[in-house]
Amino acid sequence: MAAVMGRDCTEWQGMMAMDAIGLATEGESRDLREHVALCPSCRQDAADLLSAAGALRSVDPAQVGRLEPQRPKEAAATRGRVEATPAGPLSAADAHAGHGKKTGHPTRSPATSGRRRRLAGVGGALLAAAAAITAVVALGGAPAPASRTTALTGQTGVVASIALTSQSWGTRGTLRESGQAPGQVLTVAMKSASGRWWVAGSYRTAARSGPLEVQVSCAVALNQVTDVWVTDQSGHVVLDAYVGERQR
């Protein structure tokens, strides 16, 4: 047991993703269960990944194997469109989830260096998992999923909106924006009804001013997503919106 507890939680984050997509060994899965039983933080993260893991178990590997993923260079060459990299959940402590009015450049932000280190191991595995799920879902003939579109609030001259669409594995978002300063690296995060933040993706603004379309995703069900924030590399919120259903 001492060996299990001696590992850094960052390693366990990556192993959770590997276990979710069935790539962890029997011994790794056993050690993971022992660690999660004794680590409240990892236990909460494991619970948050449950819905994604359930969707992954329904993926047909034969179907996925017939699909050719888009190469990074091809994605970068797609004019005005960026496929953002999904990551994982953030704790409430990582995201300063205040609800006050914005003044200037607010410092409330789910994008912290500690979070980036914590999610480094899990991001790649979840990206592969989300890509596989998206590909298989696209093959089916299911009815049009639920969706909602909301305008994002930002600085003067910036126009942005996000369209959220329900998926079997969580929520896909299409962010459209124009007017941001070029060359910025921005991070998109979604807040769930439980108060936890999920990094849904990151992207770089266009080298020249113009409209940009970004695809993001997270494993939280659409009806559980309440807020969307876009932050810069300093952690300042540059775009935000409440996207939950308004109580009447």
Secondary structure by P-SEA (a helix, b strand, c coil): ccccccccaaaaaaaaaaaaaccccaaaaaaaaaaaaccaaaaaaaaaaaaaaaaaaaccaaaaaacccccaaaaaacccccbbbbbbbbccccccccccccccccccccccaaaaaaaccaaaaaaaaaaaaaaaaaacccccccbbbbbbbbcccccbbbbbbbcccbbbbbbbbcccccbbbbbbbbbcccccccccccccccccbbbbbbbbccccccccccbbbbbccccccccccccccccc
